[in-house]
Amino acid sequence: MSPPALKSRLLATEAPAATLLIRLMVGGVFLSEGLQKFLFPAEVGVGRFAKIGLPAPELLGPFVGGVEIVCGTLVLLGLVTRLASIPLLIVMGVALTTTKVPILLASGFWKMAHESRTDVSMVLGALFLLWVGAGPSSLDAWLWQRHGAPRV
């Protein structure tokens, strides 16, 4: 894919205006969770990562927190939204695998379904944004109109 085509694919969006609501939900949750990894490291950052057995929690906790802050902010702004959704999907894949699969194995489907409702909502929201883009109320749309849209 050529650089102009890549830029077009990353910025172009024909998503409905209501996409802003999805961006506010996904971006707000990830920004909040990322900040909390630094504000309350024992509960949701390094301490939590150590408790669930993730390797190098002293490195992984701040790294994941930073990814959530940066990508959550980008999603809120609607700036390179498709790209920002990818690391968030990876974070959620690891979170579901390390925290929800053990619940499934120990307590069954319904307990896991209850415990993973926010995680699944974030995955679906990030997938939606990856698929359709940021919508018209976004910096992506502004940049697309200003620099990327084909001239008619």
Buried (B, 14 or more C-beta within 10 A) or exposed (E): EEEEEEBBEBBBBEBEEEBBEBBEBBBEBBBEBBBBBBEEBEEBBBBBBBEEEBEEBEEBBBBBBEBBBBBBBBBBBBBBBBEBBEBBBBBBEEBBEEBBEEBBEEEEEEEBEEBBEEBEBBBEBBBBBBEBBBBBBBBBBBBBEEEBEEEE
